[in-house]
Amino acid sequence: MKDLTWQRPESCGDAASCPEVAVTSDAVYVRSSLRPDAIAQLDVTEWRDLVSAIRAGEFDV
């Protein structure tokens, strides 16, 4: 996989368990800092759908 620049939410600080995202011109990559080798690749539409669902509380327990 190409070199990616990973970002994590500022609210994570130096925590060990955080979501990380890398954005390229054609895809968005998502992983957990606990399992950095397990990477999901999303296209722009999938990413927008995921963010919309999170904001709408669809994954709240």
Rosetta silent file (secondary structure, phi, psi, omega in degrees, C-alpha in Angstrom):
SEQUENCE: MKDLTWQRPESCGDAASCPEVAVTSDAVYVRSSLRPDAIAQLDVTEWRDLVSAIRAGEFDV
SCORE:     score description
SCORE:     0.000 S_00000001
   1 L     0.000  144.819 -179.182    0.000    0.000    0.000 S_00000001
   2 L   -64.553  162.842  177.652    1.203    3.483   -0.768 S_00000001
   3 L   -66.179  126.905 -179.209    2.496    5.759    1.960 S_00000001
   4 L  -118.381  148.375  175.012   -0.454    7.293    3.759 S_00000001
   5 L  -100.669  109.197 -175.931   -0.614   10.187    6.192 S_00000001
   6 L   -88.017  139.620  176.891   -2.756    9.043    9.097 S_00000001
   7 E  -125.685  149.339  175.784   -4.758   11.469   11.223 S_00000001
   8 L  -131.189  156.978 -179.988   -6.645   10.899   14.461 S_00000001
   9 L   -59.289  143.322  177.741   -9.161   13.064   16.289 S_00000001
  10 H   -58.976  -31.167 -178.409   -7.651   15.711   18.541 S_00000001
  11 H   -65.945  -16.763  178.544   -9.811   14.358   21.363 S_00000001
  12 H   -76.262  -29.152 -176.886   -7.777   11.126   21.305 S_00000001
  13 L    56.411 -126.041  179.378   -4.557   12.825   22.295 S_00000001
  14 L  -104.468   20.863 -179.679   -2.028   10.071   22.921 S_00000001
  15 L   -60.545  153.594 -176.642   -4.612    7.405   23.748 S_00000001
  16 L   -82.882  -20.235 -175.223   -3.825    3.895   22.570 S_00000001
  17 L  -121.005   94.706 -176.863   -7.249    3.145   21.069 S_00000001
  18 L  -139.842  148.923  171.364   -8.280    5.683   18.428 S_00000001
  19 E   -74.409  145.775  177.889   -9.748    5.701   14.953 S_00000001
  20 E  -130.842  143.981 -175.849   -7.324    6.897   12.297 S_00000001
  21 E  -132.370  139.925  172.818   -8.108    8.205    8.815 S_00000001
  22 E  -128.291  129.952 -176.677   -5.976    8.820    5.730 S_00000001
  23 E  -113.665  131.136  173.940   -7.438   10.701    2.769 S_00000001
  24 L  -120.681 -178.773 -177.777   -6.163   10.500   -0.799 S_00000001
  25 L   -68.618  -21.596 -176.103   -7.552   11.916   -4.024 S_00000001
  26 L  -123.266   -1.728 -177.566   -9.515    8.734   -4.771 S_00000001
  27 L  -160.413  163.527  172.984  -10.187    7.023   -1.425 S_00000001
  28 E  -122.633  131.321 -178.549  -10.461    7.315    2.333 S_00000001
  29 E  -110.826  138.194 -177.595   -8.701    4.741    4.500 S_00000001
  30 E  -129.893  139.749  176.851   -9.819    3.943    8.043 S_00000001
  31 E  -152.735  169.722  173.348   -8.115    1.881   10.726 S_00000001
  32 E  -102.539  142.083  177.660   -7.864    1.480   14.483 S_00000001
  33 L   -64.557  -20.170  176.998   -4.656    2.434   16.230 S_00000001
  34 L   -75.705  -27.491 -179.275   -4.908   -0.945   17.991 S_00000001
  35 E  -133.336   70.328 -173.901   -4.821   -2.831   14.663 S_00000001
  36 E   -63.988  -15.916  178.448   -2.939   -0.625   12.190 S_00000001
  37 E   -86.157  -12.584  179.295   -2.628   -3.436    9.632 S_00000001
  38 E   -95.167   95.928 -172.992   -6.432   -3.842    9.350 S_00000001
  39 E  -114.185  130.225  174.181   -7.308   -1.057    6.934 S_00000001
  40 E   -99.506  135.383  177.830  -10.698   -0.402    5.349 S_00000001
  41 E  -108.430  124.621 -179.748  -10.733    1.437    2.029 S_00000001
  42 E  -119.788  144.112  171.228  -13.806    3.531    1.263 S_00000001
  43 L   -82.345  175.118 -174.203  -14.690    5.522   -1.808 S_00000001
  44 H   -60.093  -40.692  179.808  -15.931    9.093   -1.352 S_00000001
  45 H   -65.038  -44.096  178.451  -19.619    8.097   -1.351 S_00000001
  46 H   -62.236  -40.601  178.980  -19.074    5.368    1.236 S_00000001
  47 H   -62.784  -46.888  179.340  -17.126    7.802    3.425 S_00000001
  48 H   -61.377  -40.932  178.008  -19.878   10.428    3.235 S_00000001
  49 H   -63.322  -42.028  179.520  -22.499    7.796    4.080 S_00000001
  50 H   -63.689  -48.149 -179.824  -20.461    6.600    7.074 S_00000001
  51 H   -62.136  -41.633  178.089  -19.929   10.118    8.436 S_00000001
  52 H   -61.513  -42.659  179.868  -23.632   10.932    7.960 S_00000001
  53 H   -65.229  -39.943  178.264  -24.649    7.761    9.828 S_00000001
  54 H   -63.813  -46.931 -179.917  -22.266    8.556   12.697 S_00000001
  55 H   -63.068  -31.716 -179.131  -23.592   12.104   12.968 S_00000001
  56 L   -81.196   -4.924  177.684  -27.181   10.793   12.933 S_00000001
  57 L    81.610   17.442 -177.408  -26.376    8.491   15.865 S_00000001
  58 L   -65.398  -17.363 -178.640  -26.973    5.262   13.960 S_00000001
  59 L  -108.997    3.271  178.601  -24.105    3.539   15.797 S_00000001
  60 L   -67.221  140.012 -179.658  -24.908    4.845   19.280 S_00000001
  61 L  -100.420    0.000    0.000  -25.536    2.091   21.777 S_00000001
